[in-house]
Amino acid sequence: MIPAEKNKLSFFTEARKWMVLLLVALILFFGYNYFTKKEDNSTVEYDTALIQQQIKNVGKLVVTEGHFAEVLTYKDNKKYLGDLISFEKKALVIVNADVTVGFDLSLVKYDIDSINKVVNIVSIPEEEIKISTDLKYYDTESSRMNEFTGADYNKIAKIAKANITKKIDNSPLKKNAKNRFVSELSKLLIVTQTMGWKLQYNGEEMDKEADLGLKIKG
């Protein structure tokens, strides 16, 4: 073989070898990026699923219970001929009430930003107050001209419920319910921080349970 042709063949062989190596390198490079990127997406999706599951787990009714009692005196006068003749009816009523104050965590609204790894609580539900009253009547007095009717009993029940509502507002029952509510929500804070995510309330980052408590109670 002529030396010039031999050198030419050697050149093409060497060039082919480098092209193969370059092609293999490109395949390895794009393959690595593809599988790495896919793995990152899978991790984010996995984290998002875990957080959604945790939110679902705490989605329950947090309830604080209380008991109230009061004595109610009910009086009603029916007058005739101006004020010349009147007929009074009255009753002594013992009111016992069982009260629950709760928050339904399943009604918490939130957004999950999987790109920036942020869980943002948009809104929280109002407390649910349930009052169950038991009324016992004593020393009931009435006359044929002014007898007790269903309207009287309904009026007494309404007055009793209004009085109990005022007592609830002046008691620590609502505050205790909110404390329990914050305690349940703080579980989300622990989960997000453990997974390297952030928890926000209306766009404001919550670093600790105290921040969450102040924001909600405020």
Secondary structure, DSSP 8 states (H G I E B T S, - for coil): --HHHHHHHHHHHHHHHHHHHHHHHHHHHHHHHHHHHHHHHHHHHHHHHHHHHHHHHT-SEEEEEEEEEEEEEEEEEEEETTTTEEEEEEEEEEEEEEEEEEEEGGG-EEEEETTTTEEEEEE----EEEEEEEEEEEEEE-BTTB---HHHHHHHHHHHHHHHHHHHHTSSHHHHHHHHHHHHHHHHHHHHHHTT-EEEETTEE--SHHHHHHHHH-
